[in-house]
Amino acid sequence: MAMTDLRLRSIAIAAAASVAASLCAAPANAWEPTRTVEFIVPAGTGGGADQMARMIQGIIAKHHLMKQTMVVVNKAGGAGGEGFLDIKGAKGNPHKLVITLSNLFTTPLATGIPFSWKDMTPVAMMALDEFVLWTNAASPYKTAQDYVAAIKGGTPGQFKMGGTGSKQEDQIITVALENAIGQKMTYVPYKGGGEVAVQLVGKHIDSTVNNPIEAVAQWRAGTLRPLCVFDSKALPVKDKIAGDMAWSDIPTCKSQGLDIEYLMLRGIFMPAGVPKEAVEYYVELLKKVRATPEWAQLMHDGAFNQSFMTGADYTKWVENEEKRHRDLMQKAGFMAKN
């Protein structure tokens, strides 16, 4: 048996024991849902947020972590504004959750919709997601430097970058790339990361900055190629993912001459005005989710930064990220005009 299999089996055994112990320790008089819990995804199907939400739903059902059922609902309209306004309008309802990405900040700033993260209750940061520069495996670009050289040698707008939505994370990174390279690209928006990956496989675009989990299947299949990761250090996962390559073998974009770093929130919120006991319930529920082998596998396959926060620490982090994204959006010229 391979060392990776042994390690994952050990994780699975330990995780199962942890989940069982936590269930036994749950107080009998604690708050718990009394009807179906709606889990809103303010993004399209197939993307990173959608995949994580459905993984959480599946883990809860499989391990019987909650007596009531959970349903995942995609509300991607208005760059996710549809989903956020749904949560804003559900003030005091403890039977609604939303999984957020950085459109939590970018969508209100870009569209001017009457919404702020302060219209919700922070529950937990589940992880931070990485961004990778991808090209089609049949392209001639073996490194980020190869691709940059081609863009510089082309005409403005010749190279197409596909991404999720407009004036959101993918386009922010694209603008940063344009500034670093000194050449304009054509940004092509799609509804979700799954569709973005499909478009790159079909050669309808030249590159993407999809999250690892959004393109790992195509990387394994040999149809996409990672060029660099937008982080300060290489990814930690050393197990082979595609052929001879592991996530840790992907160089940082900074080492390729592109001084750009960007990580994205994968966090859980509830509507404003919900009972404190309900927030505590979901925090404990999500801790149980994180203790399962399925979660460990998702974190491994998607090369996630496994940061976890709740309470005041999480709220403070969100406050700082809002300020950072306001600055990024202003520099990119993406702010809504009054």
C-alpha positions as CSV (number, residue, x, y, z in Angstrom):
1,M,0.0,0.0,0.0
2,A,1.3,3.5,-0.9
3,M,2.4,5.8,1.9
4,T,-0.3,8.3,0.8
5,D,-3.0,5.6,1.2
6,L,-1.7,4.7,4.6
7,R,-1.6,8.3,5.7
8,L,-5.2,9.0,4.4
9,R,-6.4,5.8,6.1
10,S,-4.9,6.9,9.4
11,I,-6.5,10.3,9.0
12,A,-9.8,8.6,8.3
13,I,-9.7,6.4,11.4
14,A,-8.7,9.3,13.6
15,A,-11.3,11.6,12.1
16,A,-14.1,9.0,12.5
17,A,-13.2,8.6,16.2
18,S,-13.2,12.4,16.6
19,V,-16.6,12.7,15.0
20,A,-18.1,10.0,17.1
21,A,-16.6,11.5,20.3
22,S,-17.9,15.0,19.5
23,L,-21.4,13.6,18.8
24,C,-21.5,11.9,22.2
25,A,-20.4,15.0,23.9
26,A,-23.1,17.2,22.4
27,P,-25.3,18.7,25.2
28,A,-28.9,17.5,25.1
29,N,-30.5,20.9,25.6
30,A,-28.4,22.8,23.0
31,W,-30.1,24.8,20.2
32,E,-30.5,22.9,17.0
33,P,-32.4,23.4,13.7
34,T,-36.1,22.5,13.7
35,R,-36.5,22.5,9.9
36,T,-34.5,22.2,6.7
37,V,-31.4,24.4,6.6
38,E,-30.9,26.3,3.3
39,F,-27.2,26.7,2.3
40,I,-26.8,29.6,-0.2
41,V,-24.0,29.6,-2.8
42,P,-23.7,33.1,-4.3
43,A,-21.9,31.7,-7.3
44,G,-22.5,29.3,-10.2
45,T,-22.4,25.5,-10.1
46,G,-19.1,23.6,-10.4
47,G,-17.0,26.3,-8.9
48,G,-15.0,26.2,-5.7
49,A,-17.7,27.6,-3.5
50,D,-20.3,25.2,-4.9
51,Q,-18.0,22.2,-4.6
52,M,-17.2,23.0,-0.9
53,A,-20.9,23.7,0.0
54,R,-22.0,20.4,-1.5
55,M,-19.1,18.6,0.2
56,I,-20.2,20.0,3.6
57,Q,-23.8,19.0,2.8
58,G,-22.7,15.5,1.9
59,I,-20.5,15.1,5.0
60,I,-23.3,16.2,7.3
61,A,-25.7,13.8,5.7
62,K,-23.3,10.8,5.6
63,H,-22.2,11.2,9.2
64,H,-25.6,12.1,10.5
65,L,-24.2,15.3,12.1
66,M,-27.6,17.1,12.0
67,K,-31.1,15.8,12.5
68,Q,-32.6,18.2,9.9
69,T,-31.7,18.1,6.2
70,M,-29.6,20.7,4.4
71,V,-30.2,21.9,0.8
72,V,-27.7,23.8,-1.3
73,V,-29.1,26.6,-3.5
74,N,-27.1,28.4,-6.1
75,K,-28.0,32.1,-6.4
76,A,-25.3,33.5,-8.7
77,G,-27.3,36.5,-10.2
78,G,-25.7,39.9,-10.0
79,A,-22.2,38.5,-9.4
80,G,-23.5,36.8,-6.3
81,G,-25.6,39.8,-5.2
82,E,-28.8,37.7,-5.5
83,G,-27.5,35.3,-2.8
84,F,-26.2,38.0,-0.5
85,L,-29.5,40.0,-0.7
86,D,-31.4,36.8,0.1
87,I,-29.4,36.5,3.3
88,K,-29.8,40.2,4.2
89,G,-33.5,39.8,3.8
90,A,-33.6,36.8,6.1
91,K,-32.7,38.7,9.3
92,G,-33.1,36.6,12.4
93,N,-33.5,33.3,10.5
94,P,-31.2,30.7,11.9
95,H,-32.1,28.2,9.2
96,K,-30.1,29.9,6.5
97,L,-26.3,29.8,5.8
98,V,-24.2,31.2,3.0
99,I,-20.8,30.2,1.9
100,T,-18.8,33.2,0.8
101,L,-15.8,33.9,-1.4
102,S,-14.2,37.3,-1.9
103,N,-17.2,38.5,-3.9
104,L,-18.5,39.2,-0.3
105,F,-16.4,42.4,-0.8
106,T,-16.1,42.8,-4.5
107,T,-19.7,42.6,-5.5
108,P,-21.0,45.5,-3.3
109,L,-18.0,47.6,-4.3
110,A,-18.4,46.9,-8.0
111,T,-22.2,47.0,-8.3
112,G,-23.3,49.4,-5.6
113,I,-26.0,47.0,-4.3
114,P,-27.2,47.8,-0.8
115,F,-25.3,45.1,1.0
116,S,-22.3,44.7,3.3
117,W,-20.8,41.8,5.2
118,K,-22.1,43.6,8.3
119,D,-25.6,42.6,7.2
120,M,-24.6,39.0,8.1
121,T,-23.3,37.2,11.1
122,P,-19.8,35.6,10.7
123,V,-19.7,32.0,11.7
124,A,-16.4,30.4,10.6
125,M,-13.6,30.6,8.1
126,M,-13.3,27.1,6.6
127,A,-10.2,27.7,4.6
128,L,-8.4,30.0,2.3
129,D,-8.3,29.1,-1.4
130,E,-5.3,29.5,-3.7
131,F,-5.2,30.7,-7.3
132,V,-3.2,29.1,-10.1
133,L,-2.4,30.4,-13.6
134,W,-3.5,27.6,-16.0
135,T,-3.1,27.1,-19.7
136,N,-4.2,24.3,-22.0
137,A,-1.8,21.4,-21.9
138,A,-1.5,21.4,-25.7
139,S,-0.3,25.0,-25.6
140,P,3.5,25.7,-26.1
141,Y,3.8,27.4,-22.7
142,K,5.8,25.3,-20.2
143,T,6.4,28.1,-17.7
144,A,4.7,31.4,-16.7
145,Q,7.7,33.1,-18.2
146,D,6.9,31.5,-21.6
147,Y,3.4,32.7,-21.4
148,V,4.3,36.2,-20.3
149,A,6.8,36.4,-23.2
150,A,4.0,35.4,-25.7
151,I,1.6,38.0,-24.3
152,K,4.3,40.7,-24.5
153,G,5.0,39.7,-28.1
154,G,1.4,39.8,-29.1
155,T,-1.0,42.6,-29.7
156,P,-3.2,44.2,-27.0
157,G,-6.2,42.0,-26.2
158,Q,-4.9,39.1,-28.3
159,F,-4.7,36.7,-25.3
160,K,-7.9,35.8,-23.6
161,M,-8.2,35.2,-19.8
162,G,-11.3,33.4,-18.6
163,G,-12.6,33.9,-15.2
164,T,-15.7,33.7,-12.9
165,G,-17.8,36.9,-13.0
166,S,-16.8,40.5,-13.7
167,K,-14.9,42.8,-11.4
168,Q,-14.3,39.9,-9.0
169,E,-11.2,38.0,-7.8
170,D,-10.3,36.5,-11.2
171,Q,-10.5,39.8,-13.0
172,I,-8.6,41.6,-10.1
173,I,-5.7,39.1,-10.6
174,T,-6.0,39.6,-14.4
175,V,-5.6,43.3,-14.0
176,A,-2.6,42.8,-11.7
177,L,-1.1,40.5,-14.4
178,E,-1.7,43.1,-17.1
179,N,0.1,45.7,-14.9
180,A,3.0,43.4,-14.2
181,I,3.4,42.4,-17.9
182,G,2.7,45.8,-19.4
183,Q,0.2,44.4,-21.9
184,K,-3.6,44.2,-22.0
185,M,-5.5,40.9,-22.2
186,T,-9.1,40.2,-23.0
187,Y,-11.0,39.1,-19.9
188,V,-13.9,36.7,-20.6
189,P,-16.4,36.3,-17.7
190,Y,-18.3,33.0,-17.0
191,K,-20.8,32.0,-14.4
192,G,-18.5,29.6,-12.4
193,G,-15.1,28.0,-12.1
194,G,-16.4,24.8,-13.6
195,E,-17.4,26.5,-16.8
196,V,-14.1,28.4,-16.9
197,A,-12.1,25.1,-16.8
198,V,-14.3,23.6,-19.6
199,Q,-13.7,26.7,-21.8
200,L,-9.9,26.4,-21.3
201,V,-10.0,22.7,-22.2
202,G,-11.9,23.6,-25.3
203,K,-9.3,26.3,-26.2
204,H,-11.9,29.0,-26.3
205,I,-9.6,31.0,-24.0
206,D,-5.8,31.0,-23.5
207,S,-5.6,30.9,-19.7
208,T,-7.4,31.1,-16.4
209,V,-6.6,31.7,-12.8
210,N,-8.9,29.0,-11.4
211,N,-8.6,27.7,-7.9
212,P,-6.8,24.3,-7.6
213,I,-10.1,22.4,-6.9
214,E,-11.7,23.9,-10.0
215,A,-9.1,22.5,-12.4
216,V,-7.6,19.5,-10.6
217,A,-9.7,17.0,-12.6
218,Q,-8.6,18.4,-15.9
219,W,-5.0,18.5,-14.7
220,R,-5.2,14.8,-13.8
221,A,-6.7,14.1,-17.2
222,G,-3.8,15.8,-18.9
223,T,-5.8,18.6,-20.5
224,L,-4.7,21.6,-18.4
225,R,-1.2,22.7,-17.3
226,P,-0.5,24.8,-14.1
227,L,2.2,27.5,-14.6
228,C,2.4,29.2,-11.2
229,V,0.6,29.8,-7.9
230,F,-0.3,33.2,-6.6
231,D,1.1,32.7,-3.1
232,S,4.3,33.7,-1.3
233,K,5.3,30.1,-1.0
234,A,4.8,26.8,-2.8
235,L,1.8,24.7,-2.0
236,P,2.5,22.1,0.8
237,V,0.9,19.0,-0.8
238,K,3.7,16.7,-2.0
239,D,1.7,13.7,-3.2
240,K,1.7,13.2,-7.0
241,I,-1.5,14.6,-8.5
242,A,-0.9,14.5,-12.2
243,G,1.9,12.3,-13.6
244,D,5.1,13.2,-11.9
245,M,3.8,16.5,-10.5
246,A,2.5,17.4,-7.1
247,W,0.9,20.7,-6.0
248,S,4.2,21.5,-4.4
249,D,6.0,21.3,-7.7
250,I,4.1,24.3,-9.1
251,P,6.4,27.4,-8.8
252,T,5.2,30.6,-7.2
253,C,4.3,33.4,-9.7
254,K,6.8,35.6,-7.8
255,S,9.6,33.2,-8.6
256,Q,8.6,33.6,-12.3
257,G,8.9,37.3,-12.2
258,L,5.2,38.1,-11.4
259,D,5.1,39.8,-8.0
260,I,1.4,39.0,-7.3
261,E,-0.2,37.2,-4.3
262,Y,-3.8,36.5,-3.7
263,L,-5.8,34.1,-1.6
264,M,-9.5,33.9,-1.3
265,L,-11.9,33.3,1.6
266,R,-14.0,30.2,1.9
267,G,-16.2,31.3,4.8
268,I,-19.6,30.7,6.4
269,F,-22.0,33.4,7.5
270,M,-25.6,33.5,8.7
271,P,-28.2,36.3,8.5
272,A,-27.9,39.2,11.0
273,G,-29.9,39.0,14.3
274,V,-29.7,35.2,14.8
275,P,-29.5,33.8,18.3
276,K,-26.0,33.4,19.7
277,E,-26.8,29.7,20.5
278,A,-27.5,29.1,16.8
279,V,-24.1,30.5,15.8
280,E,-22.4,28.3,18.4
281,Y,-24.3,25.3,17.0
282,Y,-23.1,25.8,13.5
283,V,-19.5,26.5,14.7
284,E,-19.5,23.1,16.4
285,L,-21.2,21.5,13.4
286,L,-18.5,22.8,11.1
287,K,-15.8,21.6,13.5
288,K,-17.2,18.1,13.2
289,V,-17.2,18.5,9.4
290,R,-13.6,19.4,9.5
291,A,-12.8,16.3,11.5
292,T,-14.0,13.9,8.8
293,P,-11.8,12.0,6.3
294,E,-13.9,13.4,3.4
295,W,-12.9,16.9,4.5
296,A,-9.2,15.9,4.8
297,Q,-9.4,14.6,1.2
298,L,-11.0,17.8,-0.1
299,M,-8.3,19.9,1.6
300,H,-5.6,17.6,0.1
301,D,-7.0,17.4,-3.4
302,G,-7.6,21.2,-3.6
303,A,-4.3,22.2,-1.9
304,F,-6.2,24.5,0.4
305,N,-4.6,26.8,3.0
306,Q,-6.4,25.2,6.0
307,S,-6.8,28.3,8.2
308,F,-9.8,28.1,10.5
309,M,-11.3,31.1,12.4
310,T,-14.4,31.8,14.4
311,G,-15.6,34.6,16.8
312,A,-13.7,37.9,17.2
313,D,-10.7,36.7,15.2
314,Y,-12.8,35.9,12.2
315,T,-14.7,39.2,12.4
316,K,-11.4,41.2,12.6
317,W,-10.0,39.3,9.6
318,V,-13.1,40.1,7.5
319,E,-12.8,43.8,8.5
320,N,-9.2,43.9,7.3
321,E,-10.0,42.0,4.0
322,E,-12.8,44.5,3.2
323,K,-10.2,47.4,3.5
324,R,-7.7,45.5,1.3
325,H,-10.3,44.7,-1.4
326,R,-11.5,48.3,-1.4
327,D,-7.9,49.3,-2.2
328,L,-7.5,46.6,-4.9
329,M,-10.8,47.6,-6.5
330,Q,-9.9,51.3,-6.5
331,K,-6.6,50.5,-8.2
332,A,-8.2,48.3,-10.8
333,G,-10.9,51.0,-11.5
334,F,-13.7,48.6,-10.6
335,M,-15.6,50.7,-8.1
336,A,-19.2,51.5,-8.8
337,K,-19.8,55.1,-9.9
338,N,-22.1,57.0,-7.6
